[in-house]
C-alpha cells in the first residue's frame, strides 16, 4: 500500500512554493501590481509638490504649478517626480491684455502717463500664451534662480533662487516611501490569504 500522507505533503509543499513564487517580482502580475502602487504614491507626491510650488508663486494666473511630472520606471522598480521640460508648447491660451495702472490719466494725444511704453515683442506674447504644464520654465527659474538679465532696453535684474523643489520633494518622497512600504505589506498579506 502506498503512503498517502507523503503525497499530500509533497502537494502542499508544491502549492506553497507556487504561492511564494507568485509573490516574487519576477512574476509579471506582481510586478504590475507593485508598479501601480508606485504610481499611486508618486501621484500623491506630485500633488503635494505642486501645492508647494503654487504657494511659492504669489500670482499664477496661467497655472505654472501644473508643470510637475511623475515617471514610473519599467525595467527597475521605482520612479521620480521632477519639473516638466517640454520641447513644444501645447494648446495656447489667450494673450492677456496690457493693464495700465494709470489708465485714467491720458494726455491730449491719447497716450497714457507712466506704465510700460515699450510694445510687447512677439516672443513675449508667445510666452504669455503658455498655460499649465507648458510653463515648466517658470518653475525652473524660481527654483534655481537666474543671473542678471539684460534686454535691449536695460537691466532686468535677477531672480533669486527659492529652492522650493528640493525641500518639498524630499518631504513628499519620504512620505511616499513610507506609504509604499505599507501598501506593499498590505498587498502581500492580501495575496497570501
Beta strands, then each sheet from edge to edge (+ up, - down):
strand 1: 68-72
strand 2: 79-83
strand 3: 149-151
strand 4: 154-157
sheet 1: 1+ 2-
sheet 2: 3+ 4-
end
